[in-house]
Amino acid sequence: MKRTLTLGIGILTLAALPALAADLPPRYPTKAPVMVASVYNWTGCYIGAEGGVAWGRAQDTSLNPLFPGVIVDKASLTGVLAGGTVGCNYQVDRIVFGIEGDLSWTNKRGSANAIPPFLTSSIGEVRENWIGTVRGRLGYTFADSWLLYVTGGLAATSAKLTITDALFGINASESQSKVGWTFGGGLEAALSRNWTAKVEYLYMDYGRIGYFNPSVTIGPYILLNQSVRLTDQVLRVGLNY
């Protein structure tokens, strides 16, 4: 009897399933949720590393009133640089305000022979040992994670002038540090929440740097009081955290 009752209940349940299914509300296909790309926020401080190439020009001019004129005309300087960066940004809508400082070692150097009426046997070499800047930045964000910016401020360098003359056996040098100005721009991209990468160009002008003041006499040779007009251009990449 129990077996017959159980079998009957099972048959009734199977028979009722189509009717129950017909009474359920229809199911409509649903779309997958739309993934919204996160917008990078540039507000915050960072540290980083940078490196690249540097080039520029140097013109050496006599400041001695008895022997005026250009001594070495526009020597070309080239080299590489590498160093560190620290800075902070503050973002308002799509505008980013920032301040950044960096200090780089460099081997940028160049030399040329003196031109008449000075002794053409003498060679003037200018070599920079380090380059540093402190700059403001003004940028515009686009495509969620890119920053296009202009930058400008102060630049400083240590430049060494070496005068050699094989004819007179002269090899004399003097180092000076000088502060100038810089201006440039760059493009920076957010790689992740904490990492960004950039490419940047800077032009630097240090004005005139004075050497051998007063003039130095070595036997028949006179190291004139002179000034070097020095400029730098830098193209570098950087990685910030």
Secondary structure, DSSP 8 states (H G I E B T S, - for coil): -HHHHHHHHHHHHHHHHHHHHHHS-------------------EEEEEEEEEEEEEEEEEEE--TTS-EEEEEEEEEEEEEEEEEEEEEEEETTEEEEEEEEEEEE--EEEEE--TTS-TTEEEEEEEEEEEEEEEEEEEEETTTEEEEEEEEEEEEEEEEEEEETTTTEEEEEEEEEEEEEEEEEEEEE-SSS-EEEEEEEEEEEEEEEESSS-EEETTEEE--EEEEEEEEEEEEEEE-
